[in-house]
Amino acid sequence: MFWLHLWDQVTPVGEVMAILAQTVVDGKARTVGLSNVPAWYAIAASMLADRHGWAAPVALQLEYSLLERTAEIEHVPAAQHCGMSLVPWSRWPTVSSPASTRRQ
């Protein structure tokens, strides 16, 4: 799978999807996925892929944890509508050891 890990907020979605689709045509990737993109972007990417016969994104990766649940508002319904799998990621909690908090 070839992941688009971060949308630069400048390049049009059609241009991005054309390049991702070409990686599949060239045999450099079997599928493509989107990570950390807005829900509207994922839907637009899926619709453009369908319209042009390109490889559609098969997965949507986003931050999702017990503390970060905003994905449920737009991303989960968007992924369901477009037939994408959800791949959650979460930040590792920052834990300090007792030795590092001790004052000297």
Summary of the structure (lengths in Angstrom):
residues: 104
radius of gyration: 17.4
end to end distance: 49.7
largest distance: 65.1
contacts: 278
relative contact order: 0.17
helix: 40%
strand: 18%
